[in-house]
Amino acid sequence: MANFYRLIILPSGCVLTSWISLYIQYFCLFIKITNPPYRKLKGNTLEYDAYVSYCYSAYDWVKNHLCEFLEKRHKYRLFLYNRDGFAGLEKNPAFKESISKCKKIIYVISKDFINDIDSNQEFTIGQQHFLGLQTRIIAINFEGIRHTEQTCVLKQTYWTKITLSG
């Protein structure tokens, strides 16, 4: 019986070890490909300092306060989908295209942001694009949403990224 377990467990352990090794190599390659500084070296220029993801209810605050502060006072170039977005493209490819041109992403999280489908798509695409680059993701808790009111993905982001409460 002991020989049977040895014949099953030993090869299984070797296969598991090789799969883990391949997974780590794939993950490192993926990080290099999605890393904006790496792409910049390859010839892709990053046009914007940050992509701002928000829901329509927070648009006035983003436009009048956040843009005023970051663009006018600190000379950052922000990408706002309503202002700089690509007309005529489907939203999902447009989000990917616009986020890929930015160094960072700023999420303005409000109650409407949590329930909005487009905001969730932007959030997911931004998370995938900046995978492993936590310092490039900034979350602003716009309406003081409690931790219990957030979705599971937002809770994880809230604790692993730079978060500002406003």
ChimeraX commands (.cxc) that place a marker at each C-alpha (Angstrom):
marker #1 position 0.00,0.00,0.00 radius 0.5
marker #1 position 2.86,2.41,0.82 radius 0.5
marker #1 position 4.40,1.79,-2.61 radius 0.5
marker #1 position 1.08,2.65,-4.24 radius 0.5
marker #1 position 0.97,6.04,-2.51 radius 0.5
marker #1 position 4.61,6.65,-3.38 radius 0.5
marker #1 position 3.85,5.94,-7.05 radius 0.5
marker #1 position 0.89,8.33,-7.04 radius 0.5
marker #1 position 2.10,11.16,-4.79 radius 0.5
marker #1 position 5.66,11.54,-6.13 radius 0.5
marker #1 position 4.68,12.06,-9.80 radius 0.5
marker #1 position 1.76,14.25,-8.74 radius 0.5
marker #1 position 4.13,16.43,-6.74 radius 0.5
marker #1 position 6.49,16.75,-9.72 radius 0.5
marker #1 position 3.63,17.70,-12.04 radius 0.5
marker #1 position 2.34,20.21,-9.50 radius 0.5
marker #1 position 5.80,21.74,-9.12 radius 0.5
marker #1 position 6.21,22.10,-12.89 radius 0.5
marker #1 position 2.74,23.69,-13.20 radius 0.5
marker #1 position 3.58,26.18,-10.45 radius 0.5
marker #1 position 6.86,27.01,-12.20 radius 0.5
marker #1 position 5.07,27.57,-15.52 radius 0.5
marker #1 position 2.42,29.69,-13.81 radius 0.5
marker #1 position 5.08,31.92,-12.21 radius 0.5
marker #1 position 6.88,32.34,-15.56 radius 0.5
marker #1 position 3.59,33.19,-17.30 radius 0.5
marker #1 position 2.68,35.66,-14.56 radius 0.5
marker #1 position 6.07,37.44,-14.84 radius 0.5
marker #1 position 5.72,37.63,-18.62 radius 0.5
marker #1 position 2.18,38.99,-18.27 radius 0.5
marker #1 position 3.38,41.68,-15.84 radius 0.5
marker #1 position 6.08,42.75,-18.31 radius 0.5
marker #1 position 3.57,42.99,-21.15 radius 0.5
marker #1 position 0.97,44.94,-19.17 radius 0.5
marker #1 position 3.49,47.17,-17.42 radius 0.5
marker #1 position 3.23,50.66,-18.97 radius 0.5
marker #1 position 6.95,51.53,-18.55 radius 0.5
marker #1 position 7.84,48.29,-20.36 radius 0.5
marker #1 position 5.48,49.17,-23.22 radius 0.5
marker #1 position 6.90,52.67,-23.33 radius 0.5
marker #1 position 10.34,51.22,-23.98 radius 0.5
marker #1 position 8.82,49.19,-26.81 radius 0.5
marker #1 position 7.58,52.34,-28.55 radius 0.5
marker #1 position 4.10,52.79,-27.10 radius 0.5
marker #1 position 3.90,56.27,-25.67 radius 0.5
marker #1 position 1.70,56.99,-22.70 radius 0.5
marker #1 position -0.28,60.13,-23.46 radius 0.5
marker #1 position -1.98,60.66,-20.10 radius 0.5
marker #1 position -0.87,60.66,-16.49 radius 0.5
marker #1 position -4.10,59.08,-15.21 radius 0.5
marker #1 position -7.39,57.61,-16.33 radius 0.5
marker #1 position -10.26,58.76,-14.12 radius 0.5
marker #1 position -13.04,56.19,-13.68 radius 0.5
marker #1 position -16.24,57.59,-12.18 radius 0.5
marker #1 position -19.99,57.35,-12.38 radius 0.5
marker #1 position -22.13,60.11,-13.87 radius 0.5
marker #1 position -23.31,61.24,-10.42 radius 0.5
marker #1 position -19.72,62.22,-9.55 radius 0.5
marker #1 position -18.96,63.90,-12.90 radius 0.5
marker #1 position -19.45,67.46,-11.64 radius 0.5
marker #1 position -17.06,66.89,-8.73 radius 0.5
marker #1 position -14.50,65.22,-11.00 radius 0.5
marker #1 position -14.71,67.98,-13.60 radius 0.5
marker #1 position -14.85,70.97,-11.25 radius 0.5
marker #1 position -12.65,69.87,-8.37 radius 0.5
marker #1 position -10.41,66.92,-9.25 radius 0.5
marker #1 position -9.52,68.15,-12.75 radius 0.5
marker #1 position -9.12,71.70,-11.50 radius 0.5
marker #1 position -6.69,70.54,-8.82 radius 0.5
marker #1 position -4.67,68.00,-10.82 radius 0.5
marker #1 position -4.69,69.53,-14.31 radius 0.5
marker #1 position -4.49,73.22,-13.60 radius 0.5
marker #1 position -2.44,73.35,-10.41 radius 0.5
marker #1 position -0.19,70.32,-10.87 radius 0.5
marker #1 position -0.14,70.07,-14.69 radius 0.5
marker #1 position -1.25,66.42,-14.89 radius 0.5
marker #1 position -2.99,65.16,-18.02 radius 0.5
marker #1 position -6.15,63.31,-17.06 radius 0.5
marker #1 position -8.24,61.12,-19.33 radius 0.5
marker #1 position -11.98,61.53,-18.73 radius 0.5
marker #1 position -14.10,59.21,-20.83 radius 0.5
marker #1 position -16.87,61.80,-21.31 radius 0.5
marker #1 position -14.39,64.44,-22.44 radius 0.5
marker #1 position -11.61,62.50,-24.17 radius 0.5
marker #1 position -13.37,59.22,-25.04 radius 0.5
marker #1 position -13.39,57.55,-28.42 radius 0.5
marker #1 position -16.62,58.21,-30.28 radius 0.5
marker #1 position -18.08,55.36,-32.30 radius 0.5
marker #1 position -16.27,52.50,-30.55 radius 0.5
marker #1 position -17.95,49.93,-28.36 radius 0.5
marker #1 position -17.39,50.71,-24.70 radius 0.5
marker #1 position -15.30,47.69,-23.74 radius 0.5
marker #1 position -12.62,48.13,-26.46 radius 0.5
marker #1 position -12.72,51.88,-25.89 radius 0.5
marker #1 position -12.03,51.40,-22.17 radius 0.5
marker #1 position -9.09,49.10,-22.95 radius 0.5
marker #1 position -7.67,51.52,-25.51 radius 0.5
marker #1 position -7.98,54.53,-23.23 radius 0.5
marker #1 position -6.64,52.83,-20.09 radius 0.5
marker #1 position -3.63,51.54,-22.05 radius 0.5
marker #1 position -2.62,55.14,-22.79 radius 0.5
marker #1 position -2.42,56.09,-19.09 radius 0.5
marker #1 position 0.24,55.70,-16.42 radius 0.5
marker #1 position -2.24,55.34,-13.54 radius 0.5
marker #1 position -5.93,54.88,-12.90 radius 0.5
marker #1 position -8.05,56.80,-10.40 radius 0.5
marker #1 position -11.36,55.30,-9.26 radius 0.5
marker #1 position -13.89,57.76,-7.83 radius 0.5
marker #1 position -16.05,55.30,-5.90 radius 0.5
marker #1 position -19.62,56.36,-5.16 radius 0.5
marker #1 position -22.86,54.47,-4.49 radius 0.5
marker #1 position -23.78,54.77,-8.16 radius 0.5
marker #1 position -20.29,53.56,-9.17 radius 0.5
marker #1 position -20.87,50.28,-7.32 radius 0.5
marker #1 position -24.17,49.63,-9.14 radius 0.5
marker #1 position -23.23,50.94,-12.61 radius 0.5
marker #1 position -22.40,48.36,-15.30 radius 0.5
marker #1 position -20.02,50.64,-17.24 radius 0.5
marker #1 position -18.14,51.56,-14.07 radius 0.5
marker #1 position -17.75,47.89,-13.20 radius 0.5
marker #1 position -16.37,47.21,-16.70 radius 0.5
marker #1 position -13.88,50.07,-16.32 radius 0.5
marker #1 position -12.95,48.77,-12.89 radius 0.5
marker #1 position -12.35,45.23,-14.14 radius 0.5
marker #1 position -10.35,46.35,-17.18 radius 0.5
marker #1 position -8.25,48.70,-15.03 radius 0.5
marker #1 position -7.55,45.92,-12.52 radius 0.5
marker #1 position -6.45,43.58,-15.32 radius 0.5
marker #1 position -4.32,46.23,-17.00 radius 0.5
marker #1 position -2.45,47.24,-13.85 radius 0.5
marker #1 position -2.20,43.70,-12.43 radius 0.5
marker #1 position 0.59,43.61,-9.86 radius 0.5
marker #1 position 1.12,47.36,-9.97 radius 0.5
marker #1 position -0.81,48.46,-6.88 radius 0.5
marker #1 position 0.85,51.86,-6.71 radius 0.5
marker #1 position -0.64,52.74,-10.09 radius 0.5
marker #1 position -4.20,52.33,-8.81 radius 0.5
marker #1 position -5.77,55.06,-6.67 radius 0.5
marker #1 position -9.25,54.75,-5.17 radius 0.5
marker #1 position -11.13,57.81,-3.90 radius 0.5
marker #1 position -14.03,56.98,-1.58 radius 0.5
marker #1 position -16.19,59.84,-2.83 radius 0.5
marker #1 position -19.34,59.41,-0.74 radius 0.5
marker #1 position -17.79,57.88,2.37 radius 0.5
marker #1 position -19.08,54.40,1.55 radius 0.5
marker #1 position -18.60,51.97,4.41 radius 0.5
marker #1 position -16.58,48.81,3.89 radius 0.5
marker #1 position -19.70,46.65,4.32 radius 0.5
marker #1 position -21.50,48.39,1.43 radius 0.5
marker #1 position -18.80,47.59,-1.12 radius 0.5
marker #1 position -18.67,44.61,-3.45 radius 0.5
marker #1 position -16.08,41.88,-2.87 radius 0.5
marker #1 position -13.79,43.19,-5.60 radius 0.5
marker #1 position -13.96,46.73,-4.26 radius 0.5
marker #1 position -13.24,45.51,-0.73 radius 0.5
marker #1 position -10.08,43.81,-1.96 radius 0.5
marker #1 position -9.04,46.93,-3.86 radius 0.5
marker #1 position -9.83,49.14,-0.90 radius 0.5
marker #1 position -7.33,47.30,1.28 radius 0.5
marker #1 position -4.57,46.72,-1.28 radius 0.5
marker #1 position -4.40,50.04,-3.15 radius 0.5
marker #1 position -3.80,53.67,-2.29 radius 0.5
marker #1 position -7.14,54.88,-0.97 radius 0.5
marker #1 position -8.32,58.41,-0.20 radius 0.5
marker #1 position -11.53,59.23,1.63 radius 0.5
marker #1 position -13.28,62.45,0.77 radius 0.5
marker link #1:1,2 radius 0.2
marker link #1:2,3 radius 0.2
marker link #1:3,4 radius 0.2
marker link #1:4,5 radius 0.2
marker link #1:5,6 radius 0.2
marker link #1:6,7 radius 0.2
marker link #1:7,8 radius 0.2
marker link #1:8,9 radius 0.2
marker link #1:9,10 radius 0.2
marker link #1:10,11 radius 0.2
marker link #1:11,12 radius 0.2
marker link #1:12,13 radius 0.2
marker link #1:13,14 radius 0.2
marker link #1:14,15 radius 0.2
marker link #1:15,16 radius 0.2
marker link #1:16,17 radius 0.2
marker link #1:17,18 radius 0.2
marker link #1:18,19 radius 0.2
marker link #1:19,20 radius 0.2
marker link #1:20,21 radius 0.2
marker link #1:21,22 radius 0.2
marker link #1:22,23 radius 0.2
marker link #1:23,24 radius 0.2
marker link #1:24,25 radius 0.2
marker link #1:25,26 radius 0.2
marker link #1:26,27 radius 0.2
marker link #1:27,28 radius 0.2
marker link #1:28,29 radius 0.2
marker link #1:29,30 radius 0.2
marker link #1:30,31 radius 0.2
marker link #1:31,32 radius 0.2
marker link #1:32,33 radius 0.2
marker link #1:33,34 radius 0.2
marker link #1:34,35 radius 0.2
marker link #1:35,36 radius 0.2
marker link #1:36,37 radius 0.2
marker link #1:37,38 radius 0.2
marker link #1:38,39 radius 0.2
marker link #1:39,40 radius 0.2
marker link #1:40,41 radius 0.2
marker link #1:41,42 radius 0.2
marker link #1:42,43 radius 0.2
marker link #1:43,44 radius 0.2
marker link #1:44,45 radius 0.2
marker link #1:45,46 radius 0.2
marker link #1:46,47 radius 0.2
marker link #1:47,48 radius 0.2
marker link #1:48,49 radius 0.2
marker link #1:49,50 radius 0.2
marker link #1:50,51 radius 0.2
marker link #1:51,52 radius 0.2
marker link #1:52,53 radius 0.2
marker link #1:53,54 radius 0.2
marker link #1:54,55 radius 0.2
marker link #1:55,56 radius 0.2
marker link #1:56,57 radius 0.2
marker link #1:57,58 radius 0.2
marker link #1:58,59 radius 0.2
marker link #1:59,60 radius 0.2
marker link #1:60,61 radius 0.2
marker link #1:61,62 radius 0.2
marker link #1:62,63 radius 0.2
marker link #1:63,64 radius 0.2
marker link #1:64,65 radius 0.2
marker link #1:65,66 radius 0.2
marker link #1:66,67 radius 0.2
marker link #1:67,68 radius 0.2
marker link #1:68,69 radius 0.2
marker link #1:69,70 radius 0.2
marker link #1:70,71 radius 0.2
marker link #1:71,72 radius 0.2
marker link #1:72,73 radius 0.2
marker link #1:73,74 radius 0.2
marker link #1:74,75 radius 0.2
marker link #1:75,76 radius 0.2
marker link #1:76,77 radius 0.2
marker link #1:77,78 radius 0.2
marker link #1:78,79 radius 0.2
marker link #1:79,80 radius 0.2
marker link #1:80,81 radius 0.2
marker link #1:81,82 radius 0.2
marker link #1:82,83 radius 0.2
marker link #1:83,84 radius 0.2
marker link #1:84,85 radius 0.2
marker link #1:85,86 radius 0.2
marker link #1:86,87 radius 0.2
marker link #1:87,88 radius 0.2
marker link #1:88,89 radius 0.2
marker link #1:89,90 radius 0.2
marker link #1:90,91 radius 0.2
marker link #1:91,92 radius 0.2
marker link #1:92,93 radius 0.2
marker link #1:93,94 radius 0.2
marker link #1:94,95 radius 0.2
marker link #1:95,96 radius 0.2
marker link #1:96,97 radius 0.2
marker link #1:97,98 radius 0.2
marker link #1:98,99 radius 0.2
marker link #1:99,100 radius 0.2
marker link #1:100,101 radius 0.2
marker link #1:101,102 radius 0.2
marker link #1:102,103 radius 0.2
marker link #1:103,104 radius 0.2
marker link #1:104,105 radius 0.2
marker link #1:105,106 radius 0.2
marker link #1:106,107 radius 0.2
marker link #1:107,108 radius 0.2
marker link #1:108,109 radius 0.2
marker link #1:109,110 radius 0.2
marker link #1:110,111 radius 0.2
marker link #1:111,112 radius 0.2
marker link #1:112,113 radius 0.2
marker link #1:113,114 radius 0.2
marker link #1:114,115 radius 0.2
marker link #1:115,116 radius 0.2
marker link #1:116,117 radius 0.2
marker link #1:117,118 radius 0.2
marker link #1:118,119 radius 0.2
marker link #1:119,120 radius 0.2
marker link #1:120,121 radius 0.2
marker link #1:121,122 radius 0.2
marker link #1:122,123 radius 0.2
marker link #1:123,124 radius 0.2
marker link #1:124,125 radius 0.2
marker link #1:125,126 radius 0.2
marker link #1:126,127 radius 0.2
marker link #1:127,128 radius 0.2
marker link #1:128,129 radius 0.2
marker link #1:129,130 radius 0.2
marker link #1:130,131 radius 0.2
marker link #1:131,132 radius 0.2
marker link #1:132,133 radius 0.2
marker link #1:133,134 radius 0.2
marker link #1:134,135 radius 0.2
marker link #1:135,136 radius 0.2
marker link #1:136,137 radius 0.2
marker link #1:137,138 radius 0.2
marker link #1:138,139 radius 0.2
marker link #1:139,140 radius 0.2
marker link #1:140,141 radius 0.2
marker link #1:141,142 radius 0.2
marker link #1:142,143 radius 0.2
marker link #1:143,144 radius 0.2
marker link #1:144,145 radius 0.2
marker link #1:145,146 radius 0.2
marker link #1:146,147 radius 0.2
marker link #1:147,148 radius 0.2
marker link #1:148,149 radius 0.2
marker link #1:149,150 radius 0.2
marker link #1:150,151 radius 0.2
marker link #1:151,152 radius 0.2
marker link #1:152,153 radius 0.2
marker link #1:153,154 radius 0.2
marker link #1:154,155 radius 0.2
marker link #1:155,156 radius 0.2
marker link #1:156,157 radius 0.2
marker link #1:157,158 radius 0.2
marker link #1:158,159 radius 0.2
marker link #1:159,160 radius 0.2
marker link #1:160,161 radius 0.2
marker link #1:161,162 radius 0.2
marker link #1:162,163 radius 0.2
marker link #1:163,164 radius 0.2
marker link #1:164,165 radius 0.2
marker link #1:165,166 radius 0.2
view
